[in-house]
C-alpha cells in the first residue's frame, strides 16, 4: 500500500491528473470526470479521506505486470528459454477459465512479457482441459497462471476438485500469481502440492482495516467501512475480509474493498469488474 | 472386449508387508471423501482382526513410493489406529490408461462427482484404446452407459467451453448439466440449418442468459425450449421459429416464453387431445354394457361428455350426426 498525501492536502487539478496518469490504463478508462463523480459519492466532510484512499491504491499497470512476469518465470528452477536446456516438458495454463476472465488475460500478458508469443512456443501453452491428455510426468513442469489470491481458498478448493485429477502423475506444479496475501501463500503450501510463485506479497499492513495499517486512523477506518457497507452489504471488507487496495489494469480483484469496484444502485465503483 | 479388459489389469508381483507411511493415495482416485460411519466399522474390525485382505499397490517409478490401487479405506483406518505396517499385494506399475480404468472400476461413479474430469479421462481412454462405442466403453470402465453418453456430449463442446466446467471459482464454474440439457437444442437438425445459427455463439448466448435473475433460471428450461422448437417444426412454422429464436438468443432479457408460437402450441395441444380422445373412444367402444350396467356414475359422466362434445361441435359449425 502506498503512502497517502497528508490529510487536508486538497483535491487539486494536478492531484486528479496524477490519479488519471496512474489509473488511466484500467480496462474501463478512468478519467477526471469519473474520479470526480466517484468522489462526489462521499459526504463533503469525507472527501479528503476518499482522496487519500485513491493515493494509497497499488495499481498494477501493464508495464509492471510484464516486469513481474519476467521475474517470476526467471525464479522457477529449471526454466530456460532454450528448450534443449530445460528439464522435462513445460506447460503453462490459465488457472481461471471463464471466457475473458483473468487467467486468459494473464496468459496473454505472460507470453508477451517473456517473448513467448511466437507460434513456435504455442505448444507450451495449453487449456486446463488439456492437462490430462498431455500426460505430464513427474519430471515435467506445469505452471498455472493467475493474477491474484486473497485467501488461497479458491486455489486450494479447485486443486482438490477438479485440478489434481487432471495431473495424476504429479508433475512439478507451480501457481504463478501477480500478487497474493501471505495467508494465501501459506494456505496453498499447506493444502496443495502447488508451489506458489508470487509477484508481490501482501501483508496485514496492506489490509486497510487492519491495525497494522497506519495510514488511516481508527475513526477514518470506521467511516470507510460504512461506505464499504453501502457498496456491498455482503462483503464490506472485500472478499475474505482482505481489505486490500490493489487494482490490476485488467481487473480489480474482489478482495479489494468494494467501494473501488462495486457497481449497483447504492454505489458506483471507479474500477468496475464487469462490462 | 474381455481381452481388452484383461489387458487393463496390472500384473501381480507379490504379497508383502510395508510401512503404512510408505503408501500414498492414488491421484486418479475420484473419491476424495469417505463416509465416516462405514470407516468406523472397518476400523473396529481391523483393530480386532487386522487387515485380512492385502491392499493392492504399485511402486511409482518416478518417486519410489507405493501408490494405492485398491484399499484406500483400509489405509486410512491403518493410519488412524495407528498401525505400523500393512499387508500389500504389489502389482506392476500400471500405465495411465490401466490406472484410470482401475480407478473407474473400483470406485464407480457417484452423483456428487464433477462430470468434466470424468469425461476427460474417458476421452483419454477412447484415444488410447481407439474405442468409441458407448456400450463397450461402459463395460470397460464400469460407468453406466448413460454416463458415457453424457460424457461424450460434454466432449463435443469446444475446448474453451469445456474449461468453464473446470473453473477454479466454484461459483463461476458452470455445471455439466447445463451443457447436457443444452445439447439437444443446439443439435436440433432444424435449428442447425438456420443461416444465422452458430453453435459456439449460441452456447455463449445461452450462458449469458443463464442465472437466478435471468431468462433461463434452470437448466431444465432447455427442455421447454426444445419443446417449442418441436412444436414449431411439426406445424411448419420454421421461419417464425428462426426469427424468434434469433431474437431470444441475441437479446439477453427476452424470456423463454417468446419462443412459444401460439398456433404451434395449439397444434401441439390438439395433437395431445386427439391422442387422449382416441384412447377414450377406444375404451368406450370396448365397454361391456352388461358388466358396467350398475355403474351410475360412469353413465352420468358419459352423458355429460356427449353433451359437452355436441355443444363444442355445434360451436365449431361441425355437423353432428
Interface residues (C-beta under 8 A of the other chain):
Chain A: X95 X96 X97 X98 X99 X101 X103 X127 X128 X129 X130 X132 X133 X135 X137 X138 X139 X146 X154 X155 X157 X158 X160 X161 X162 X163 X164 X165 X166 X167 X168 X169 X170
Chain B: X26 X27 X28 X30 X32 X60 X62 X63 X96 X99 X100 X114 X116 X117 X120 X121 X123 X124 X127 X159 X160 X162 X163 X164 X166 X167 X168 X169 X170 X172 X204
